[in-house]
Amino acid sequence: MSEWRESELTLELAPPGARVSALLWTPTRPHAGLVLAHGAGAGMTHPFMEAMAERLARRHVATLRYQFPYMERGESRTDPPSVATATVRAAVAEAGRQLPNVALFAGGKSFGARMTSTAAALSPLPGIHGLIFLGFPLHPAGRPSVERAAHLERVQVPLLFLQGTRDALCGVELLGQVLKRLGKQATLRLWDGADHSFHVLKSSGRDDAQVLDEIADAIVAWCGAFAESRG
Protein backbone atom coordinates (compact mmCIF):
# COMPACT_ATOMS: atom_id res chain seq x y z
CA MET A 1 0.00 0.00 0.00
CA SER A 2 1.30 3.44 -0.94
CA GLU A 3 2.55 5.68 1.84
CA TRP A 4 0.94 8.72 0.27
CA ARG A 5 -2.14 9.73 -1.68
CA GLU A 6 -1.83 11.11 -5.23
CA SER A 7 -4.32 13.70 -6.45
CA GLU A 8 -4.43 15.03 -10.01
CA LEU A 9 -5.36 18.70 -9.96
CA THR A 10 -5.99 21.52 -12.40
CA LEU A 11 -4.82 25.05 -11.68
CA GLU A 12 -6.91 27.90 -13.03
CA LEU A 13 -4.83 30.76 -14.40
CA ALA A 14 -5.46 34.22 -15.83
CA PRO A 15 -6.85 34.93 -18.37
CA PRO A 16 -10.00 32.92 -17.55
CA GLY A 17 -9.94 29.56 -19.24
CA ALA A 18 -6.19 29.05 -18.99
CA ARG A 19 -5.29 25.92 -17.04
CA VAL A 20 -2.29 23.76 -16.17
CA SER A 21 -1.97 20.32 -14.60
CA ALA A 22 -0.68 19.63 -11.11
CA LEU A 23 0.08 16.60 -8.94
CA LEU A 24 -0.33 16.56 -5.18
CA TRP A 25 1.33 13.79 -3.17
CA THR A 26 0.12 13.79 0.42
CA PRO A 27 1.59 11.48 3.08
CA THR A 28 -0.73 10.27 5.83
CA ARG A 29 0.59 12.79 8.36
CA PRO A 30 2.48 15.54 6.50
CA HIS A 31 4.92 17.51 8.61
CA ALA A 32 5.39 20.12 5.87
CA GLY A 33 4.44 20.82 2.26
CA LEU A 34 6.58 21.92 -0.71
CA VAL A 35 5.22 23.65 -3.82
CA LEU A 36 7.72 22.29 -6.34
CA ALA A 37 8.27 23.83 -9.79
CA HIS A 38 10.04 22.03 -12.64
CA GLY A 39 13.12 23.09 -14.61
CA ALA A 40 13.17 24.70 -18.04
CA GLY A 41 13.60 21.56 -20.13
CA ALA A 42 11.47 18.97 -18.34
CA GLY A 43 8.03 18.96 -16.75
CA MET A 44 6.62 17.93 -13.41
CA THR A 45 6.84 14.18 -14.16
CA HIS A 46 10.54 14.21 -15.06
CA PRO A 47 12.40 11.42 -13.22
CA PHE A 48 14.23 13.95 -11.03
CA MET A 49 10.93 15.53 -9.96
CA GLU A 50 9.36 12.13 -9.33
CA ALA A 51 12.38 10.97 -7.35
CA MET A 52 12.35 14.05 -5.13
CA ALA A 53 8.59 13.88 -4.55
CA GLU A 54 8.85 10.20 -3.60
CA ARG A 55 11.72 10.76 -1.20
CA LEU A 56 9.98 13.70 0.44
CA ALA A 57 6.71 11.78 0.77
CA ARG A 58 8.54 8.98 2.58
CA ARG A 59 9.84 11.65 4.94
CA HIS A 60 6.35 13.05 5.60
CA VAL A 61 6.64 16.09 3.31
CA ALA A 62 3.78 16.65 0.86
CA THR A 63 4.58 18.03 -2.58
CA LEU A 64 2.50 19.91 -5.11
CA ARG A 65 4.15 19.71 -8.53
CA TYR A 66 2.74 21.65 -11.46
CA GLN A 67 3.32 22.57 -15.08
CA PHE A 68 4.20 25.97 -16.41
CA PRO A 69 1.92 26.89 -19.37
CA TYR A 70 4.61 26.43 -22.05
CA MET A 71 5.31 22.91 -20.81
CA GLU A 72 1.59 22.13 -20.67
CA ARG A 73 1.39 23.13 -24.37
CA GLY A 74 4.41 21.00 -25.23
CA GLU A 75 6.57 23.97 -26.22
CA SER A 76 10.28 24.41 -25.53
CA ARG A 77 10.47 28.17 -25.06
CA THR A 78 9.84 29.14 -21.47
CA ASP A 79 7.06 31.51 -20.45
CA PRO A 80 7.83 35.18 -19.81
CA PRO A 81 8.36 35.95 -16.11
CA SER A 82 4.93 37.56 -15.77
CA VAL A 83 3.24 34.31 -16.82
CA ALA A 84 5.59 32.06 -14.86
CA THR A 85 5.27 34.03 -11.62
CA ALA A 86 1.47 34.10 -11.94
CA THR A 87 1.58 30.30 -12.28
CA VAL A 88 3.72 30.05 -9.13
CA ARG A 89 1.10 32.09 -7.25
CA ALA A 90 -1.72 29.88 -8.51
CA ALA A 91 0.14 26.77 -7.32
CA VAL A 92 0.86 28.30 -3.92
CA ALA A 93 -2.79 29.26 -3.51
CA GLU A 94 -3.90 25.73 -4.40
CA ALA A 95 -1.42 24.23 -1.93
CA GLY A 96 -2.89 26.43 0.77
CA ARG A 97 -6.37 25.10 -0.01
CA GLN A 98 -5.26 21.46 -0.23
CA LEU A 99 -2.95 21.45 2.78
CA PRO A 100 -4.54 23.58 5.51
CA ASN A 101 -2.64 23.74 8.80
CA VAL A 102 0.53 22.39 7.13
CA ALA A 103 3.70 24.53 7.09
CA LEU A 104 4.25 25.37 3.43
CA PHE A 105 7.45 26.07 1.51
CA ALA A 106 7.98 26.76 -2.19
CA GLY A 107 10.78 26.38 -4.69
CA GLY A 108 11.87 24.22 -7.55
CA LYS A 109 14.52 22.94 -9.89
CA SER A 110 16.58 25.52 -11.79
CA PHE A 111 14.13 27.66 -13.82
CA GLY A 112 11.37 26.75 -11.37
CA ALA A 113 13.54 27.91 -8.47
CA ARG A 114 14.26 31.26 -10.11
CA MET A 115 10.64 31.90 -11.06
CA THR A 116 9.51 31.06 -7.52
CA SER A 117 12.01 33.48 -6.01
CA THR A 118 11.09 36.13 -8.60
CA ALA A 119 7.44 35.80 -7.62
CA ALA A 120 8.33 36.09 -3.92
CA ALA A 121 10.47 39.17 -4.62
CA LEU A 122 7.55 40.91 -6.33
CA SER A 123 5.33 40.34 -3.30
CA PRO A 124 5.24 37.72 -0.52
CA LEU A 125 3.77 34.32 -1.41
CA PRO A 126 0.79 33.81 0.96
CA GLY A 127 1.43 31.13 3.58
CA ILE A 128 4.97 30.33 2.39
CA HIS A 129 7.55 30.16 5.19
CA GLY A 130 10.69 29.71 3.08
CA LEU A 131 12.06 29.03 -0.40
CA ILE A 132 14.02 25.93 -1.43
CA PHE A 133 16.26 25.97 -4.52
CA LEU A 134 17.30 22.70 -6.15
CA GLY A 135 20.13 24.02 -8.29
CA PHE A 136 19.60 27.79 -8.50
CA PRO A 137 20.55 28.91 -12.06
CA LEU A 138 22.75 31.86 -11.12
CA HIS A 139 23.98 32.41 -14.69
CA PRO A 140 23.98 30.81 -18.15
CA ALA A 141 26.66 28.19 -18.77
CA GLY A 142 29.95 29.82 -19.63
CA ARG A 143 28.72 33.32 -18.77
CA PRO A 144 29.43 33.88 -15.07
CA SER A 145 27.39 36.66 -13.46
CA VAL A 146 25.34 37.40 -10.36
CA GLU A 147 22.67 39.54 -12.07
CA ARG A 148 20.03 36.81 -11.78
CA ALA A 149 20.35 36.93 -8.00
CA ALA A 150 19.71 40.67 -7.61
CA HIS A 151 16.04 40.11 -6.77
CA LEU A 152 16.81 37.75 -3.89
CA GLU A 153 17.50 40.66 -1.57
CA ARG A 154 13.80 41.58 -1.85
CA VAL A 155 12.59 38.14 -0.74
CA GLN A 156 11.32 38.30 2.84
CA VAL A 157 11.56 34.63 3.89
CA PRO A 158 14.51 32.27 4.56
CA LEU A 159 16.24 30.67 1.57
CA LEU A 160 17.78 27.19 1.24
CA PHE A 161 20.28 26.69 -1.60
CA LEU A 162 21.00 23.07 -2.57
CA GLN A 163 23.86 23.09 -5.07
CA GLY A 164 26.45 20.87 -6.72
CA THR A 165 30.07 22.00 -6.92
CA ARG A 166 30.21 21.08 -10.64
CA ASP A 167 27.08 23.09 -11.52
CA ALA A 168 27.84 24.90 -14.79
CA LEU A 169 24.98 27.33 -14.09
CA CYS A 170 26.12 28.37 -10.62
CA GLY A 171 29.76 29.06 -9.89
CA VAL A 172 30.42 28.37 -6.22
CA GLU A 173 32.57 31.47 -5.72
CA LEU A 174 29.95 33.71 -7.32
CA LEU A 175 27.24 32.11 -5.20
CA GLY A 176 29.37 32.90 -2.18
CA GLN A 177 29.19 36.58 -3.09
CA VAL A 178 25.40 36.35 -3.25
CA LEU A 179 25.17 34.55 0.09
CA LYS A 180 27.38 37.15 1.75
CA ARG A 181 24.88 39.85 0.79
CA LEU A 182 21.92 37.76 1.95
CA GLY A 183 23.51 37.01 5.32
CA LYS A 184 21.61 34.87 7.81
CA GLN A 185 18.58 34.74 5.52
CA ALA A 186 20.30 32.12 3.33
CA THR A 187 21.49 28.59 4.04
CA LEU A 188 23.74 26.65 1.63
CA ARG A 189 24.21 22.90 1.28
CA LEU A 190 26.86 21.81 -1.24
CA TRP A 191 27.33 18.39 -2.86
CA ASP A 192 30.92 17.85 -3.87
CA GLY A 193 31.24 16.72 -7.48
CA ALA A 194 27.53 17.05 -8.33
CA ASP A 195 26.49 18.87 -11.51
CA HIS A 196 23.36 20.94 -12.22
CA SER A 197 21.26 17.76 -12.29
CA PHE A 198 22.96 16.49 -9.10
CA HIS A 199 24.66 13.76 -11.07
CA VAL A 200 27.95 12.60 -9.56
CA LEU A 201 30.79 10.75 -11.26
CA LYS A 202 31.38 7.09 -10.43
CA SER A 203 34.87 8.03 -9.28
CA SER A 204 33.29 9.90 -6.37
CA GLY A 205 32.40 6.59 -4.74
CA ARG A 206 28.74 7.62 -4.49
CA ASP A 207 25.75 7.41 -6.79
CA ASP A 208 22.92 9.75 -7.77
CA ALA A 209 20.39 7.98 -5.56
CA GLN A 210 22.53 8.63 -2.49
CA VAL A 211 22.76 12.31 -3.39
CA LEU A 212 18.99 12.58 -3.80
CA ASP A 213 18.50 10.93 -0.42
CA GLU A 214 20.86 13.46 1.14
CA ILE A 215 19.03 16.34 -0.56
CA ALA A 216 15.70 15.10 0.77
CA ASP A 217 17.20 14.78 4.26
CA ALA A 218 18.55 18.34 4.01
CA ILE A 219 15.13 19.69 3.02
CA VAL A 220 13.39 17.87 5.86
CA ALA A 221 15.97 19.03 8.42
CA TRP A 222 15.71 22.65 7.26
CA CYS A 223 11.92 22.64 7.31
CA GLY A 224 11.96 20.93 10.70
CA ALA A 225 14.35 23.51 12.12
CA PHE A 226 11.98 26.24 10.96
CA ALA A 227 9.04 24.56 12.67
CA GLU A 228 11.02 24.20 15.92
CA SER A 229 12.09 27.86 15.83
CA ARG A 230 8.45 28.88 15.56
CA GLY A 231 7.56 26.77 18.58
C-alpha positions as CSV (number, residue, x, y, z in Angstrom):
1,M,0.0,0.0,0.0
2,S,1.3,3.4,-0.9
3,E,2.6,5.7,1.8
4,W,0.9,8.7,0.3
5,R,-2.1,9.7,-1.7
6,E,-1.8,11.1,-5.2
7,S,-4.3,13.7,-6.5
8,E,-4.4,15.0,-10.0
9,L,-5.4,18.7,-10.0
10,T,-6.0,21.5,-12.4
11,L,-4.8,25.0,-11.7
12,E,-6.9,27.9,-13.0
13,L,-4.8,30.8,-14.4
14,A,-5.5,34.2,-15.8
15,P,-6.8,34.9,-18.4
16,P,-10.0,32.9,-17.5
17,G,-9.9,29.6,-19.2
18,A,-6.2,29.0,-19.0
19,R,-5.3,25.9,-17.0
20,V,-2.3,23.8,-16.2
21,S,-2.0,20.3,-14.6
22,A,-0.7,19.6,-11.1
23,L,0.1,16.6,-8.9
24,L,-0.3,16.6,-5.2
25,W,1.3,13.8,-3.2
26,T,0.1,13.8,0.4
27,P,1.6,11.5,3.1
28,T,-0.7,10.3,5.8
29,R,0.6,12.8,8.4
30,P,2.5,15.5,6.5
31,H,4.9,17.5,8.6
32,A,5.4,20.1,5.9
33,G,4.4,20.8,2.3
34,L,6.6,21.9,-0.7
35,V,5.2,23.7,-3.8
36,L,7.7,22.3,-6.3
37,A,8.3,23.8,-9.8
38,H,10.0,22.0,-12.6
39,G,13.1,23.1,-14.6
40,A,13.2,24.7,-18.0
41,G,13.6,21.6,-20.1
42,A,11.5,19.0,-18.3
43,G,8.0,19.0,-16.7
44,M,6.6,17.9,-13.4
45,T,6.8,14.2,-14.2
46,H,10.5,14.2,-15.1
47,P,12.4,11.4,-13.2
48,F,14.2,13.9,-11.0
49,M,10.9,15.5,-10.0
50,E,9.4,12.1,-9.3
51,A,12.4,11.0,-7.4
52,M,12.4,14.0,-5.1
53,A,8.6,13.9,-4.6
54,E,8.8,10.2,-3.6
55,R,11.7,10.8,-1.2
56,L,10.0,13.7,0.4
57,A,6.7,11.8,0.8
58,R,8.5,9.0,2.6
59,R,9.8,11.6,4.9
60,H,6.3,13.0,5.6
61,V,6.6,16.1,3.3
62,A,3.8,16.6,0.9
63,T,4.6,18.0,-2.6
64,L,2.5,19.9,-5.1
65,R,4.2,19.7,-8.5
66,Y,2.7,21.7,-11.5
67,Q,3.3,22.6,-15.1
68,F,4.2,26.0,-16.4
69,P,1.9,26.9,-19.4
70,Y,4.6,26.4,-22.1
71,M,5.3,22.9,-20.8
72,E,1.6,22.1,-20.7
73,R,1.4,23.1,-24.4
74,G,4.4,21.0,-25.2
75,E,6.6,24.0,-26.2
76,S,10.3,24.4,-25.5
77,R,10.5,28.2,-25.1
78,T,9.8,29.1,-21.5
79,D,7.1,31.5,-20.4
80,P,7.8,35.2,-19.8
81,P,8.4,36.0,-16.1
82,S,4.9,37.6,-15.8
83,V,3.2,34.3,-16.8
84,A,5.6,32.1,-14.9
85,T,5.3,34.0,-11.6
86,A,1.5,34.1,-11.9
87,T,1.6,30.3,-12.3
88,V,3.7,30.0,-9.1
89,R,1.1,32.1,-7.3
90,A,-1.7,29.9,-8.5
91,A,0.1,26.8,-7.3
92,V,0.9,28.3,-3.9
93,A,-2.8,29.3,-3.5
94,E,-3.9,25.7,-4.4
95,A,-1.4,24.2,-1.9
96,G,-2.9,26.4,0.8
97,R,-6.4,25.1,0.0
98,Q,-5.3,21.5,-0.2
99,L,-2.9,21.5,2.8
100,P,-4.5,23.6,5.5
101,N,-2.6,23.7,8.8
102,V,0.5,22.4,7.1
103,A,3.7,24.5,7.1
104,L,4.3,25.4,3.4
105,F,7.4,26.1,1.5
106,A,8.0,26.8,-2.2
107,G,10.8,26.4,-4.7
108,G,11.9,24.2,-7.6
109,K,14.5,22.9,-9.9
110,S,16.6,25.5,-11.8
111,F,14.1,27.7,-13.8
112,G,11.4,26.7,-11.4
113,A,13.5,27.9,-8.5
114,R,14.3,31.3,-10.1
115,M,10.6,31.9,-11.1
116,T,9.5,31.1,-7.5
117,S,12.0,33.5,-6.0
118,T,11.1,36.1,-8.6
119,A,7.4,35.8,-7.6
120,A,8.3,36.1,-3.9
121,A,10.5,39.2,-4.6
122,L,7.5,40.9,-6.3
123,S,5.3,40.3,-3.3
124,P,5.2,37.7,-0.5
125,L,3.8,34.3,-1.4
126,P,0.8,33.8,1.0
127,G,1.4,31.1,3.6
128,I,5.0,30.3,2.4
129,H,7.6,30.2,5.2
130,G,10.7,29.7,3.1
131,L,12.1,29.0,-0.4
132,I,14.0,25.9,-1.4
133,F,16.3,26.0,-4.5
134,L,17.3,22.7,-6.1
135,G,20.1,24.0,-8.3
136,F,19.6,27.8,-8.5
137,P,20.5,28.9,-12.1
138,L,22.7,31.9,-11.1
139,H,24.0,32.4,-14.7
140,P,24.0,30.8,-18.2
141,A,26.7,28.2,-18.8
142,G,30.0,29.8,-19.6
143,R,28.7,33.3,-18.8
144,P,29.4,33.9,-15.1
145,S,27.4,36.7,-13.5
146,V,25.3,37.4,-10.4
147,E,22.7,39.5,-12.1
148,R,20.0,36.8,-11.8
149,A,20.4,36.9,-8.0
150,A,19.7,40.7,-7.6
151,H,16.0,40.1,-6.8
152,L,16.8,37.7,-3.9
153,E,17.5,40.7,-1.6
154,R,13.8,41.6,-1.9
155,V,12.6,38.1,-0.7
156,Q,11.3,38.3,2.8
157,V,11.6,34.6,3.9
158,P,14.5,32.3,4.6
159,L,16.2,30.7,1.6
160,L,17.8,27.2,1.2
161,F,20.3,26.7,-1.6
162,L,21.0,23.1,-2.6
163,Q,23.9,23.1,-5.1
164,G,26.4,20.9,-6.7
165,T,30.1,22.0,-6.9
166,R,30.2,21.1,-10.6
167,D,27.1,23.1,-11.5
168,A,27.8,24.9,-14.8
169,L,25.0,27.3,-14.1
170,C,26.1,28.4,-10.6
171,G,29.8,29.1,-9.9
172,V,30.4,28.4,-6.2
173,E,32.6,31.5,-5.7
174,L,29.9,33.7,-7.3
175,L,27.2,32.1,-5.2
176,G,29.4,32.9,-2.2
177,Q,29.2,36.6,-3.1
178,V,25.4,36.3,-3.2
179,L,25.2,34.5,0.1
180,K,27.4,37.2,1.8
181,R,24.9,39.8,0.8
182,L,21.9,37.8,2.0
183,G,23.5,37.0,5.3
184,K,21.6,34.9,7.8
185,Q,18.6,34.7,5.5
186,A,20.3,32.1,3.3
187,T,21.5,28.6,4.0
188,L,23.7,26.7,1.6
189,R,24.2,22.9,1.3
190,L,26.9,21.8,-1.2
191,W,27.3,18.4,-2.9
192,D,30.9,17.8,-3.9
193,G,31.2,16.7,-7.5
194,A,27.5,17.1,-8.3
195,D,26.5,18.9,-11.5
196,H,23.4,20.9,-12.2
197,S,21.3,17.8,-12.3
198,F,23.0,16.5,-9.1
199,H,24.7,13.8,-11.1
200,V,27.9,12.6,-9.6
201,L,30.8,10.8,-11.3
202,K,31.4,7.1,-10.4
203,S,34.9,8.0,-9.3
204,S,33.3,9.9,-6.4
205,G,32.4,6.6,-4.7
206,R,28.7,7.6,-4.5
207,D,25.7,7.4,-6.8
208,D,22.9,9.8,-7.8
209,A,20.4,8.0,-5.6
210,Q,22.5,8.6,-2.5
211,V,22.8,12.3,-3.4
212,L,19.0,12.6,-3.8
213,D,18.5,10.9,-0.4
214,E,20.9,13.5,1.1
215,I,19.0,16.3,-0.6
216,A,15.7,15.1,0.8
217,D,17.2,14.8,4.3
218,A,18.5,18.3,4.0
219,I,15.1,19.7,3.0
220,V,13.4,17.9,5.9
221,A,16.0,19.0,8.4
222,W,15.7,22.7,7.3
223,C,11.9,22.6,7.3
224,G,12.0,20.9,10.7
225,A,14.3,23.5,12.1
226,F,12.0,26.2,11.0
227,A,9.0,24.6,12.7
228,E,11.0,24.2,15.9
229,S,12.1,27.9,15.8
230,R,8.4,28.9,15.6
231,G,7.6,26.8,18.6
